[in-house]
Amino acid sequence: MNMLYKTGYIPYAGALGVLVLRVSLSVFLLAGHGFEKWNMLFSGDRVDFPDLFGLCPELTLGLVTFAEVICSILVAIGLLTKMGGNPTDMLHVRCCFFHIWRRR
């Protein structure tokens, strides 16, 4: 009966939770957005992409593809996690403001 209410410390529970969260979010970003933009960038067709940063659409698509593919892979494997997460965060903040300003 005493084992039922025993709360103990699991040594690697926090690290395992962060690992699962980091990998799952990176895979969802890569599969949901990254592969589509990767194919659009390297298809050879005309680029029809919004100009988010005031640059040409081809360069904007290249930067977005870098943020969503390369940086999400870096975050998933845990290499340069903070540096890989910053471009992705800045990109999504900019996209939110772009869609808000576009509606006005």
Beta strands, then each sheet from edge to edge (+ up, - down):
end
